[in-house]
Amino acid sequence: MSDKGAGLWRLLLDTGVESPEAATSESVVHAYHEASNRLIAQRAPLAAGVFLFFVGSASLLEWRFFPARRDSLLLAYAIELALCLMHVVQARRRPSFGWPAAAGVYAALTACMGWYLTHVSGNAEMLALALVLFLAGTAVVYPWGAQGQVTVSIAAVVVYVCAVASGVASNLPELYNVFALIASGVVTTLGAHLVGQHRWGAFRHAAELRQANARQRQETEVSNALLSLTDSLSTTLSDPRETAKRLNEHTRQALGFDWTLTSLLDETRQVFRTVAVSGPRREVVDEVETVELARGSLPLHDAIEREELIEIADRDHQTLVPPRLLEHWGARSLLASVIARGGRMIGMLVGGYLERPGPFSITQRRLLKGFAQHAAVALENARLIETVREANRIKSEFVATVSHELRTPLNVILGYVDLLVEHALGELNPEQQDALSRVRARSLHLLDLIQDILDINRLESGRLPLSIDDFSVGEALHTVRNAVPAAWRRPGVELRFDTTHDQLVLRSDRSKIEMVVRNLVHNALKYTERGLVEVSVNPRPSARAVEFVVRDTGAGIPPDELPRIFDMFRQGNGAKRPIEGGGVGLGLYIVRRLIEALGGTVTAESELGRGSQFTVSLPLEPAPTVAVRELPD
C-alpha cells in the first residue's frame, strides 16, 4: 500500500476523539471524564504524600507535648498510612477508577482524624482547623469537580458533628466551628467547580481543535487521493481497460479494501461486463472477468441505479446479491457506487472485504463515490478517444485508398497525354498541342495534391518511415533542381541552386530532405512573379549542422500570419494569392513535420513586397530519437 493510501486508511480507522465521525458531544464528555479520572489517579501519590507529611508533622508535635497519647496517635497514623497506600495502589492498578473511590478514601481519612481527637478527648477547634485545611488541600490537588469536593465536605461536617456529639470539648460555641466547616466546604466546592468548568472549557476547545485538524487532514488525504487518481487516470485515457485497472488499484489502496472491481455497462447488449479486478486470488479474477450479467439480473443493478451507493455489510444478511455467489468468490462485504455520466449509467465501482463484515465508514462511502465520479469522466473520455482513434484509422485507410485509386487513373491520363504531346499517336496542330500541354500541367498539379494528401495521411498515422544514410548535399540539390517541373517555372523568375557542396556529407533521410527543399521551392515560385528564387547551403561545422536556405523576391508574408504559416491548410490571407496552381496549404505543414521527424528546425522570415526566406537547420548526424525511427513501420 502506498504512503498516501496507508495514511488515509489509518485516518479511516481512527476511532478516538480526533475522528470526525466519532467526535460527538457525548464522546467529548466521556473523554473528559476519562482524562479527569486518569489525572486523579496520577495525583494520588502526591496527595497521599502531602497528607502523610503534614499529619505526620502534626503527630510529632502531638507526641512532643502529649506523650500520653502515643498509642492512639500511632494507631491513627497507621490506619491513615494504610488508607493512603491502598489509595495509591488502587490508582496504579486502575488509572481510571474515578473520583468516587478517591472521595471515599478521603472521607475515611476525615473519619480517622475525628476518631483520634474523640478518643484522646481533644479540642474541637483543632479538629475543625484540621478539617478546614484538609478540605482546602483536596480542592487544590484533585480535579474531581464539585461532586468530589462536596462529598468530602459533607463527610468532614458529619465527622465533626459526630466528634462533638461524642464529647470533644470546645472553647467556643459549637455553631462557630460548624459554620466555619460549612463555609470552607462551600468555598472549596465552589472553587473546585470553577476549576472544573475552566478545565472542561479548555478540554472541549482542544477537542474541537483536534476534530477540526482531523477533518482538515481527512479532507487533505481525500483530496490527495482524488488528485493522485486523476493524475494516474490521465495517463491512460486512450485505453479504457488500463484506466479501469488503475482505478481499481487506487481505490483498493486508498480505502483499505481487500478487493475492487469495475464493471461497465454494454448499452448495445444491455449486459454488465467486468473489465478489471484487483485483489482476490488469480482464479477468482479469471472467473469474474469472464462473467457477463444481464442488466437487471441482480437486484443490485436496480438498487444501485436508484440509490447510487449500496452497502452490503454481510453477505448472509441481504437480498441484493445471492449469498452463495459472494461466498464462492470469497467476498464477505462490499460497497458499490454507480459510475454515471450526464444521468446515464456507465457501470459500477465495487470494493469490499474478504473476511471482515461491514459497516463501512462515512469516509469510505464518500471517497468511493468521489472515485466513481472521477472514473465516469475518465472512462467516458477513454471511450471517446478510442472511438476517435478508430474513426481516424478508418479515415486514414479511406484517404489512402481513395488517393491510390485517384492516382492510378491520373497516371494513365498523363501517360496518354505524354504520348500525344510527343506525337507518338500522330501530328498535332498548335491549338491541340497547347490544349494538351494545359491538360498535362493541371494533371501534374492534381498529382502533386494527391501526393501531399498521401504524405499527410502517412505523417498523421505515423506510417512514414525514415531511411537514414550518408549522402552528398550537392548531389541532393542537383536532383531537386532537375526534378522541378516546367509548369512551376515563370518566365521572369530565375531559379538558382547552390550545388557546389558535393563534399559536404549529411547523414539523414535523403528523400525526405529532397521533398522538403522541393516543397519550399514550389512555395517560393507560387508567390514570385519576377525576380529570383534561390536555394543555398550554409554549413555550420561548429554546431555540427547544415542549413538549407530558400529565398525569394515574391509577395512576402504579413507579420500576423507568419507565426501560423506552417499550420495545416494555412495560406497567407493577407499576402498576394498564388499565381497559379496554389494548392490547399499543405506544403509548409509537411515541411515542418518532416524536419521535426529528422531532428531539425525550420524558420521563416518575410517582408511584405520584398520576399521571404525559409531556413532549415539539420544536424550532420541524426539525433538518437531519429535513429530509433529508422525501422520501417
PyMOL commands that set and color helices and strands:
alter all, ss='L'
color gray80, all
select helices_A, chain A and resi 3-13+25-65+67-93+99-119+124-141+145-165+174-234+240-255+282-290+299-307+315-317+323-329+362-421+430-461+473-483+486-488+510-526+541-543+562-564+587-597+624-628
alter helices_A, ss='H'
color red, helices_A
select strands_A, chain A and resi 259-266+271-278+292-294+309-312+333-341+344-353+469-472+493-497+505-508+531-540+545-552+601-607+611-619
alter strands_A, ss='S'
color yellow, strands_A
deselect
rebuild
show_as cartoon
